[in-house]
């Protein structure tokens, strides 16, 4: 099988693999050679895969789409981090999650400010009417 992981900036992994484990809304699943074609939406998870030398490798992915077609596994995700050890990828996944939470807080604050501004403007219009 072959695995490619794509992020908005390009391809961060394109390598032959022996197997892959990932997670979608139904839970963990595995893919091996000769698996039937398959597609699913990934949840944010840590992928583990075995390379050609049978070494276990890892990638933290921020959800995304996984498609297996004719032995080619393609994953499209917003963000991904590769690592050789589970500890490294766990730290990267925690950092991704912290960044996501901060971005969500910032977006919520900006939305609240916009909403307040809109309400103030609507009150001004109502007073003039």
N, CA, C and O of each residue as an XYZ file, in Angstrom:
516
protein
N       0.856     -1.177      0.000
C       0.000      0.000      0.000
C       0.898      1.235      0.000
O       2.098      1.168      0.270
N       0.280      2.338     -0.307
C       0.990      3.610     -0.313
C       0.147      4.611      0.474
O      -1.078      4.627      0.351
N       0.803      5.447      1.282
C       0.112      6.446      2.089
C       0.581      7.831      1.702
O       1.778      8.103      1.616
N      -0.400      8.710      1.467
C      -0.075     10.121      1.285
C      -0.952     10.925      2.229
O      -2.149     10.676      2.368
N      -0.319     11.897      2.874
C      -1.042     12.812      3.753
C      -0.882     14.202      3.169
O       0.227     14.707      2.996
N      -2.037     14.811      2.866
C      -2.046     16.125      2.236
C      -2.616     17.163      3.196
O      -3.633     16.930      3.849
N      -1.951     18.306      3.271
C      -2.421     19.454      4.039
C      -2.542     20.618      3.058
O      -2.079     20.507      1.923
N      -3.152     21.730      3.464
C      -3.316     22.832      2.513
C      -2.017     23.302      1.847
O      -2.036     23.780      0.713
N      -0.891     23.164      2.554
C       0.386     23.610      1.991
C       1.027     22.608      1.040
O       1.983     22.948      0.342
N       0.519     21.381      0.999
C       1.101     20.379      0.109
C       1.087     18.992      0.715
O       0.303     18.703      1.620
N       1.952     18.146      0.214
C       2.048     16.753      0.653
C       3.109     16.676      1.748
O       4.250     17.085      1.537
N       2.728     16.145      2.934
C       3.749     16.015      3.983
C       4.249     14.586      4.120
O       5.259     14.345      4.782
N       3.555     13.633      3.501
C       4.026     12.252      3.508
C       3.558     11.570      2.241
O       2.398     11.697      1.847
N       4.457     10.850      1.608
C       4.144     10.039      0.436
C       5.087      8.849      0.512
O       6.234      8.929      0.072
N       4.597      7.736      1.077
C       5.485      6.610      1.357
C       4.746      5.284      1.283
O       3.541      5.224      1.528
N       5.465      4.225      0.946
C       4.865      2.892      0.999
C       4.680      2.464      2.455
O       5.516      2.768      3.307
N       3.581      1.758      2.735
C       3.308      1.287      4.088
C       2.811     -0.152      4.044
O       2.386     -0.649      3.002
N       2.876     -0.811      5.207
C       2.356     -2.172      5.332
C       0.954     -2.187      5.918
O       0.147     -3.054      5.583
N       0.657     -1.218      6.803
C      -0.666     -1.158      7.432
C      -0.875      0.234      8.005
O       0.060      1.027      8.120
N      -2.129      0.513      8.364
C      -2.498      1.820      8.910
C      -3.609      1.635      9.926
O      -4.526      0.840      9.720
N      -3.523      2.381     11.037
C      -4.622      2.438     12.005
C      -5.003      3.898     12.170
O      -4.142      4.774     12.250
N      -6.316      4.149     12.219
C      -6.832      5.511     12.342
C      -8.171      5.450     13.068
O      -8.608      4.381     13.493
N      -8.823      6.617     13.206
C     -10.115      6.661     13.899
C     -11.084      7.562     13.147
O     -10.733      8.635     12.657
N     -12.329      7.072     13.080
C     -13.430      7.892     12.576
C     -14.512      7.920     13.662
O     -14.262      7.479     14.784
N     -15.678      8.417     13.354
C     -16.733      8.558     14.360
C     -17.150      7.218     14.965
O     -17.660      7.182     16.084
N     -16.943      6.129     14.249
C     -17.325      4.814     14.771
C     -16.238      4.187     15.640
O     -16.486      3.172     16.291
N     -15.051      4.766     15.661
C     -13.955      4.243     16.475
C     -12.720      3.945     15.648
O     -12.575      4.415     14.519
N     -11.825      3.147     16.239
C     -10.578      2.786     15.573
C     -10.825      1.762     14.479
O     -11.720      0.924     14.586
N     -10.020      1.839     13.423
C     -10.089      0.850     12.350
C      -8.693      0.654     11.780
O      -7.801      1.473     12.002
N      -8.513     -0.423     11.052
C      -7.230     -0.711     10.435
C      -7.379     -1.009      8.960
O      -8.415     -1.495      8.506
N      -6.326     -0.709      8.222
C      -6.271     -0.999      6.791
C      -5.005     -1.798      6.511
O      -3.925     -1.457      6.994
N      -5.146     -2.864      5.726
C      -4.031     -3.719      5.357
C      -4.041     -3.920      3.854
O      -5.030     -3.601      3.194
N      -2.953     -4.445      3.302
C      -2.935     -4.711      1.857
C      -4.144     -5.565      1.445
O      -4.590     -6.439      2.188
N      -4.641     -5.295      0.281
C      -5.791     -5.987     -0.314
C      -7.121     -5.647      0.369
O      -8.128     -6.313      0.129
N      -7.127     -4.622      1.210
C      -8.377     -4.152      1.806
C      -9.233     -3.592      0.682
O      -8.713     -2.990     -0.258
N     -10.532     -3.785      0.772
C     -11.415     -3.227     -0.258
C     -11.377     -1.700     -0.199
O     -11.043     -1.118      0.833
N     -11.719     -1.070     -1.299
C     -11.750      0.385     -1.350
C     -12.648      0.902     -0.232
O     -13.633      0.267      0.147
N     -12.280      2.071      0.283
C     -12.887      2.538      1.527
C     -12.752      4.049      1.607
O     -11.764      4.614      1.138
N     -13.735      4.701      2.195
C     -13.667      6.148      2.431
C     -14.348      6.458      3.751
O     -15.356      5.841      4.094
N     -13.797      7.420      4.497
C     -14.392      7.814      5.772
C     -13.921      9.205      6.159
O     -12.922      9.712      5.647
N     -14.664      9.807      7.076
C     -14.263     11.088      7.660
C     -13.530     10.794      8.961
O     -14.086     10.176      9.868
N     -12.295     11.233      9.048
C     -11.511     11.021     10.258
C     -11.874     12.045     11.326
O     -12.206     13.191     11.023
N     -11.807     11.618     12.562
C     -11.874     12.550     13.686
C     -10.429     12.945     13.982
O      -9.510     12.253     13.544
N     -10.201     14.042     14.715
C      -8.817     14.323     15.109
C      -8.266     13.104     15.858
O      -8.864     12.639     16.828
N      -7.134     12.600     15.401
C      -6.605     11.366     15.980
C      -5.115     11.239     15.705
O      -4.515     12.029     14.977
N      -4.552     10.217     16.315
C      -3.171      9.847     16.030
C      -3.215      8.598     15.160
O      -3.701      7.546     15.575
N      -2.699      8.736     13.950
C      -2.591      7.597     13.043
C      -1.329      6.828     13.413
O      -0.329      7.424     13.814
N      -1.375      5.530     13.279
C      -0.139      4.756     13.357
C      -0.077      3.908     12.090
O      -1.081      3.373     11.621
N       1.119      3.806     11.562
C       1.298      3.020     10.348
C       2.650      2.318     10.409
O       3.571      2.768     11.090
N       2.747      1.227      9.696
C       3.996      0.469      9.611
C       4.620      0.760      8.252
O       3.987      0.607      7.207
N       5.893      1.188      8.299
C       6.591      1.486      7.053
C       7.096      0.189      6.410
O       6.817     -0.900      6.912
N       7.827      0.300      5.319
C       8.306     -0.891      4.595
C       9.223     -1.768      5.444
O       9.281     -2.983      5.254
N       9.943     -1.143      6.387
C      10.835     -1.905      7.269
C      10.098     -2.427      8.496
O      10.721     -2.949      9.421
N       8.777     -2.290      8.507
C       7.903     -2.745      9.594
C       8.089     -1.955     10.893
O       7.759     -2.447     11.972
N       8.617     -0.734     10.790
C       8.726      0.148     11.954
C       7.422      0.911     12.098
O       6.835      1.361     11.113
N       6.980      1.050     13.334
C       5.752      1.803     13.568
C       6.075      3.295     13.559
O       7.022      3.742     14.205
N       5.281      4.047     12.823
C       5.414      5.507     12.692
C       4.071      6.118     13.061
O       3.057      5.424     13.139
N       4.080      7.439     13.290
C       2.881      8.101     13.775
C       2.654      9.425     13.054
O       3.579     10.049     12.534
N       1.387      9.824     13.047
C       1.010     11.138     12.529
C      -0.222     11.605     13.294
O      -1.207     10.877     13.415
N      -0.152     12.818     13.804
C      -1.326     13.443     14.404
C      -2.034     14.192     13.283
O      -1.420     14.998     12.584
N      -3.335     13.926     13.112
C      -4.098     14.614     12.071
C      -5.298     15.310     12.700
O      -5.903     14.820     13.654
N      -5.615     16.446     12.143
C      -6.725     17.256     12.637
C      -7.996     16.886     11.882
O      -8.575     17.709     11.173
N      -8.424     15.625     12.046
C      -9.590     15.158     11.307
C      -9.259     15.081      9.829
O      -8.087     15.058      9.452
N     -10.277     15.040      8.999
C     -10.050     15.033      7.565
C     -10.792     13.918      6.862
O     -11.704     13.302      7.414
N     -10.380     13.674      5.630
C     -10.998     12.662      4.789
C      -9.938     11.622      4.433
O      -8.829     11.960      4.020
N     -10.300     10.354      4.602
C      -9.415      9.249      4.223
C     -10.094      8.491      3.093
O     -11.267      8.130      3.183
N      -9.336      8.259      2.029
C      -9.829      7.474      0.902
C      -8.788      6.410      0.584
O      -7.617      6.720      0.369
N      -9.219      5.163      0.555
C      -8.379      4.049      0.115
C      -8.935      3.578     -1.213
O     -10.090      3.164     -1.311
N      -8.090      3.649     -2.239
C      -8.530      3.204     -3.562
C      -7.365      2.502     -4.254
O      -6.313      3.097     -4.487
N      -7.571      1.237     -4.576
C      -6.567      0.433     -5.279
C      -5.215      0.474     -4.570
O      -4.176      0.622     -5.215
N      -5.229      0.343     -3.247
C      -3.984      0.298     -2.483
C      -3.371      1.642     -2.157
O      -2.344      1.702     -1.482
N      -3.971      2.707     -2.614
C      -3.484      4.070     -2.341
C      -4.351      4.682     -1.245
O      -5.554      4.862     -1.431
N      -3.739      5.003     -0.095
C      -4.453      5.661      0.998
C      -4.115      7.144      0.928
O      -2.951      7.528      1.046
N      -5.121      7.963      0.740
C      -4.939      9.411      0.701
C      -5.717     10.030      1.848
O      -6.897      9.741      2.048
N      -5.035     10.887      2.596
C      -5.672     11.589      3.708
C      -5.514     13.075      3.468
O      -4.400     13.580      3.330
N      -6.633     13.769      3.418
C      -6.634     15.219      3.324
C      -7.054     15.777      4.673
O      -8.110     15.414      5.191
N      -6.242     16.655      5.250
C      -6.510     17.197      6.573
C      -6.027     18.641      6.660
O      -5.181     19.070      5.875
N      -6.571     19.386      7.617
C      -6.146     20.777      7.786
C      -4.726     20.879      8.308
O      -3.973     21.774      7.926
N      -4.369     19.956      9.183
C      -3.046     20.000      9.787
C      -2.616     18.589     10.160
O      -3.442     17.765     10.553
N      -1.327     18.313     10.036
C      -0.787     17.011     10.417
C       0.660     17.173     10.851
O       1.382     18.040     10.357
N       1.068     16.323     11.785
C       2.439     16.309     12.269
C       2.921     14.871     12.273
O       2.223     13.982     12.761
N       4.120     14.633     11.728
C       4.695     13.294     11.672
C       5.692     13.091     12.801
O       6.338     14.039     13.247
N       5.815     11.846     13.264
C       6.792     11.532     14.308
C       7.151     10.052     14.260
O       6.379      9.220     13.785
N       8.340      9.749     14.762
C       8.790      8.364     14.838
C       8.376      7.698     16.143
O       8.301      6.472     16.221
N       8.106      8.507     17.170
C       7.744      7.958     18.478
C       6.395      8.508     18.911
O       6.052      9.650     18.601
N       5.636      7.697     19.623
C       4.299      8.088     20.065
C       4.361      9.315     20.975
O       3.472     10.165     20.929
N       5.401      9.409     21.801
C       5.521     10.552     22.702
C       5.643     11.859     21.925
O       5.055     12.872     22.302
N       6.408     11.826     20.840
C       6.599     13.027     20.024
C       5.297     13.464     19.375
O       4.966     14.650     19.368
N       4.567     12.514     18.837
C       3.328     12.862     18.152
C       2.260     13.277     19.159
O       1.419     14.121     18.850
N       2.283     12.697     20.358
C       1.310     13.090     21.389
C       1.529     14.550     21.774
O       0.565     15.299     21.935
N       2.784     14.959     21.923
C       3.085     16.364     22.239
C       2.624     17.276     21.099
O       2.057     18.341     21.341
N       2.869     16.856     19.868
C       2.448     17.654     18.710
C       0.930     17.745     18.641
O       0.384     18.798     18.312
N       0.245     16.644     18.951
C      -1.220     16.653     18.937
C      -1.759     17.588     20.016
O      -2.724     18.315     19.781
N      -1.144     17.571     21.192
C      -1.568     18.476     22.270
C      -1.366     19.926     21.859
O      -2.216     20.772     22.135
N      -0.247     20.223     21.199
C       0.007     21.590     20.733
C      -1.002     21.998     19.669
O      -1.468     23.138     19.666
N      -1.352     21.069     18.751
C      -2.368     21.357     17.735
C      -3.702     21.677     18.381
O      -4.391     22.614     17.978
N      -4.061     20.888     19.392
C      -5.326     21.090     20.088
C      -5.336     22.426     20.819
O      -6.341     23.138     20.793
N      -4.233     22.773     21.469
C      -4.152     24.059     22.176
C      -4.285     25.218     21.192
O      -4.970     26.201     21.474
N      -3.639     25.103     20.052
C      -3.749     26.148     19.022
C      -5.176     26.256     18.531
O      -5.694     27.362     18.379
N      -5.831     25.112     18.276
C      -7.216     25.111     17.816
C      -8.118     25.789     18.835
O      -8.965     26.605     18.473
N      -7.938     25.453     20.116
C      -8.771     26.067     21.161
C      -8.568     27.571     21.211
O      -9.533     28.320     21.366
N      -7.318     28.027     21.083
C      -7.056     29.462     21.096
C      -7.701     30.145     19.895
O      -8.272     31.227     20.029
N      -7.615     29.520     18.726
C      -8.248     30.078     17.532
C      -9.760     30.170     17.708
O     -10.380     31.148     17.291
N     -10.353     29.146     18.326
C     -11.801     29.157     18.560
C     -12.184     30.245     19.556
O     -13.196     30.922     19.374
N     -11.377     30.421     20.614
C     -11.657     31.493     21.581
C     -11.584     32.858     20.912
O     -12.438     33.717     21.132
N     -10.550     33.048     20.090
C     -10.391     34.322     19.384
C     -11.578     34.565     18.458
O     -12.109     35.674     18.407
N     -11.995     33.536     17.728
C     -13.140     33.679     16.828
C     -14.409     34.002     17.610
O     -15.204     34.835     17.176
N     -14.610     33.354     18.758
C     -15.789     33.636     19.584
C     -15.765     35.069     20.093
O     -16.796     35.740     20.102
N     -14.586     35.548     20.520
C     -14.469     36.922     21.001
C     -14.748     37.919     19.888
O     -15.430     38.920     20.104
N     -14.219     37.647     18.688
C     -14.464     38.534     17.555
C     -15.935     38.535     17.170
O     -16.490     39.585     16.847
N     -16.569     37.374     17.202
C     -17.985     37.289     16.887
C     -18.807     38.056     17.923
O     -19.743     38.768     17.562
N     -18.467     37.918     19.209
C     -19.197     38.631     20.265
C     -19.048     40.135     20.088
O     -20.012     40.879     20.270
N     -17.848     40.592     19.734
C     -17.637     42.026     19.507
C     -18.443     42.514     18.311
O     -19.033     43.593     18.359
N     -18.473     41.738     17.253
C     -19.259     42.085     16.066
C     -20.742     42.135     16.396
O     -21.449     43.050     15.972
N     -21.211     41.151     17.151
C     -22.615     41.106     17.541
C     -22.988     42.321     18.387
O     -24.043     42.920     18.180
N     -22.134     42.685     19.333
C     -22.395     43.861     20.180
C     -22.442     45.129     19.342
O     -23.307     45.983     19.541
N     -21.517     45.247     18.414
C     -21.485     46.412     17.539
C     -22.760     46.494     16.693
O     -23.328     47.572     16.523
N     -23.193     45.374     16.177
C     -24.410     45.338     15.378
C     -25.625     45.736     16.214
O     -26.472     46.499     15.748
N     -25.719     45.233     17.435
C     -26.838     45.594     18.309
C     -26.840     47.087     18.625
O     -27.897     47.717     18.640
N     -25.651     47.658     18.880
C     -25.569     49.104     19.138
C     -26.070     49.897     17.941
O     -26.828     50.855     18.090
N     -25.637     49.487     16.747
C     -26.053     50.188     15.532
C     -27.556     50.051     15.304
O     -28.210     50.997     14.864
N     -28.101     48.872     15.603
C     -29.549     48.678     15.441
C     -30.319     49.562     16.409
O     -31.361     50.105     16.042
N     -29.838     49.722     17.631
C     -30.499     50.599     18.597
C     -30.467     52.051     18.131
O     -31.446     52.778     18.302
N     -29.352     52.476     17.545
C     -29.246     53.840     17.014
C     -30.282     54.052     15.914
O     -30.950     55.085     15.867
N     -30.408     53.072     15.040
C     -31.372     53.176     13.940
C     -32.792     53.232     14.485
O     -33.619     53.998     13.991
N     -33.081     52.418     15.509
C     -34.426     52.390     16.116
C     -34.751     53.747     16.771
O     -35.886     54.219     16.700
N     -33.763     54.355     17.396
C     -33.998     55.652     18.060
C     -34.299     56.739     17.034
O     -35.080     57.649     17.311
N     -33.689     56.652     15.855
C     -33.915     57.662     14.809
C     -35.268     57.486     14.153
O     -35.820     58.431     13.591
N     -35.799     56.281     14.224
C     -37.057     56.004     13.524
C     -38.272     56.486     14.272
O     -39.395     56.319     13.798
